[in-house]
């Protein structure tokens, strides 16, 4: 009868723990703020200069600008719940010492497909991270390998940049 009732933030922990959360993407942010709202002492470690993880790529895709607001929301929640946020900080054995619990929320690693390219002077192979995160240049004609959500998003992004897409 209570399957749809979530009282996550209404229940205080019996005993506060010192918790490290490794990764400031969507999962790490959700866990860190929820745990802190329950009374735990939470420290969030993010290796990049900003929270967000994959959301920082998604917000660049036309039609997905709502991720800017989602990240603004989580930034405010980190502040309101008292999460200690350590940006530009890689989690190491040394800085994770002394925590009662460690939560790994390090996200995805894109698959590295090896395309058989004979003449690399004529073909440039880059990942979606190369384009969205690092601003790698692409040509006017682009082939997107993969028809999942990320493939669709990168095609949408590149189309708005003026590239002709083949999928």
N, C-alpha and C positions, 0 to 999 in steps of 0.2 A: 504494500500500500504506500510505501515511502520511496519507491524506486526513483521517482522523478523529483524528489526534494533534496536539494543540495544545500547543506548548511556549513559549507567549508569555512567561511569567514566568521561564522557565529559561534564556533566551538573553539575554546581556548585550550591550548595544550596543557596536559597535567604537569609536565615538567619541561621547561624551556631548554632547548638544545642549541648548541652552537653549530650552525650548518653552513657549509661552503657549497655554493652552486657554481659549477664550471660551465660557462656558456651563457651569453646574454641574448640569445635568440628567443623566439616565441615560447618554447617550452621552459627554458631557464627563467625567463621573466615571469611566466605564470606561476611556476613553482615558488620562486623566491618571494614574490609578493603575497602569495597565499600562506606560505609558512610563516612569514613575518607577521601577517595579520593575526595569526593564531598564537603569537607570543614568542616565537623562536627568534634567536639572534642570528641573522642571515647576512653572509657576505657573498656578493656576486662577483666572480672573476670573468672578465671579458677581454680577450686578446686584442680586439680592435679598438678604435678610438671612440666608438659609439655603440649603444645597445641596438639590437634589432636582428642580427644575423641575416637570414635569407629575406626577411621583410625589407631590408635595405635595397635589395635587388628588385623585389616585387613592386615597391612603390614607384619605380622608374617606368614601369610598364603602363602605357596609356590605358585608362579605365580602372587602374588599381591605386589611385591616389589616396584611397582611404587608409592605406597603411601608414601614411604620414601621421594621421590622427591616432591610429593604434599605438604607434611608438610614442607619441606625445602623452597618451594615456598611461602607458607603462612607465614612462619617465616620471610622471607625477606620482604614480602608485609606489614606485621605489622610494620616493621622498616621503610620502605619507606613512608608509609602513615601516620606515626606518632601516631599510636594507642598505648596508654598506656596499657601495658600488666601486669596484676597482677596474677602471678602464685601462686599456693599453697594458694589461697585466696577464701574462701567461701563467696558468696554474702549474705550479711545480710541487714536488714532494716537500720542499722546504716551506713554501707559503701555505700549504694545506695541512701542515702539522698542527695539532691541537684542536681540530674540529671533531665534534661528536659524530657527525655524518657528512658525507660528501656526495653530492648529486651531480652526475655527469649529464649535461644537456648540451653537448658540443655540436649537434646538428649533423648535416649531411656532408659527404665528400662526393663531389661530382665524379661520375664514371669517366675514366680516361680511355677513350676509344682510340685505338691506333688505326688511322685510315691509311691505306696503302697509297701514298702520294709519290709519284715518280719524279716530278719536277717541282720542288718546293718553291722555286722562284715564281711559279705561275699560280700556285694554290696556297692559300693561307688557312690553316685550321686552328680555330680558337674555340674555347668553351664559352658558355653563357656567362660564367664568372669573369672571364677575360674581358668580355664586352661590357657587362653591366657594372661590375665593380672596379675594373681597372681601365676602362675606356679604350680597349683595343680597337683599332680601326678595322673596318670591314669594307669590302668593295661594294660596287653598285649592284652586283648580282651575287646572291647568297643562297647556298643550299643549307637547309636546317635538317640535321639528322635527329629524328625523334619526334613523335607526334603526341607526346604527353603534354601535361600542363606547362612544363618549362619550355618545351619546344614551341608550343603555341605562343607563350608569352614573349619569347625572344623574337619570334617572327612578327608579332604585333609591334614590339619595340622597334625592330629594324625597319618595318614598313613605314612607321612614322618618321624614321630618319631618312627615308628616301630610297631604301634598297629594294630591289626586286627579289622576291623570295621564291625559291623552288623547294618543295617538300616531298 
